[in-house]
Every structure is written in C-alpha cells, then in structure tokens.
C-alpha cells in the first residue's frame, strides 16, 4: 500500500467520522454555526510518537470540512486510557469523541 493511498484513506476515514460528529443528520443551519468541540485522548502513558501526526490529520480534516459543517474546537483529554477503554468511551459518548487505533478481523466484526 503506497503512502499516498494510505494518506487518502486516513483522511477520508477522518472526514467520515468527523461528519457524523459535527453535522448529525437533521442538523439545522443554526446548529452547524455553533462550534463543535472534538475531544481526543492524549496519552500520558505509553506515548505514541505518531500521535502528533494523527492530531495534524485531524486538524486538517476539520479545517477542510469547516466551510460545509462550521467551526470547530479541539479539546485534548490528558489521561492514561488503554485502547479498549478508549473505544468504549467513544461508543458511549463519554470523555472523548474520537480514537485512532489499529484494526484486526475481530475488531471489524464487532
């Protein structure tokens, strides 16, 4: 898989997730003009060197979607959060809104 393809894939994946977060189905134009705050985890333990890359891709995706979906804010949540807890937190709408993670056949089935 080429780096260019990987970047396009990651970017389109971020846009898909962000569209659902920022502009839920049925959102009015007034709702789109409010600032959407996207909370993401910044690990205080096991710091991933690629974390800054993911944050920059997130910023780029939000910036590119701003004309259509409105303004945004980013709120880092600093805490040690194992991957499983982070995924459950996003699914429940608690603590964080977004998680970047590896995938596997078992994750894709759930």
N, C-alpha and C positions, 0 to 999 in steps of 0.2 A: 504494500500500500504506500503510495507516494506521500510525501509530506504535504504537498499542495492539496491532495484529495483529503487527507486527514484534517487539515485546517478547515476546509469547506464543510466536512462532516461535523466537526466540533461546533463550528459557527452556526450551522443550520440547526443542530440539536439545541444549542443555547437559545436561538431565536424561538424555537418551538416551545420550550419550557417557559421562556420569558413572556411570550404572547399569552399563554394561559394565566400567568401570574398578574400581568399588567392590565390586560384587557379581557376580563371574563366575559363570556357570552352574555349579550344583552346590556353591556355597559353603555351608559349614556355619554354624550359628549362632555357633560359636566364632570362625570366620573373620570373620563380619560384626561381631563385637565388637572386633576389632583395629582400630587406627587406620589408615585408608587415607590415604597421603600422595600428593597430586596435585602433580606438578611442572609448572610452566608457565614459559615464557620471558618475561623482562623485557628488552626490547631495550636495549642500551647505545649503540646507534647508531640513527639514524632513529626517534626516539621518537615513537610514535603518541599523540596527545592523547586518543584514545578508549580507550587501554589500561586506564586506571583503571575505566572503565565495564565493560569485559569482566571485569575481576577482581571487581568488585562483583556482577555477574550470576553469576559462578562461585561466589562465597561464598554467595549467596542460594540457588542451586540445591543446593549441598552441604548447607546448613543445612536446607532443606525436605526433603531426602531422608534426613537423619540418623536420624529415628525408624525408618525402614524398613531402612536399609542400614548404620547405625552411624556412629561418629565418624570425623572426617576431619582432615587437616592439609594445609596448603598450603605448598609449598616453591618460592619463586621461584628461577629459574636465570638469573643475570645474564650474558648474553653476546650478542654480535652474531651473529644467526642469520638468514640470508636465508630467505624464505618456503619455497622448495623444500627446503632443508635441514631446516627445522622440520617440514614434513610428513613427510619421510623418517624423521626422528628418532622421531616419534610412531608411524609404521608399524612401525618396528623395535623399539620399546620402549626406546629409548636417550635419555638426557639429559632428555627431557620426556615428559609423558603427554598433553598437551592443546595444541592450537594453534587460534587463531582466525584465520581467513583469508577472503579473498574467494573467490567461486566463479566458474566460467565453464563453458561447454559442454564444453571439453576436460578440465577437472578432473572434472566429473561423469561423464564416460565412463570415466575410469581407475579 
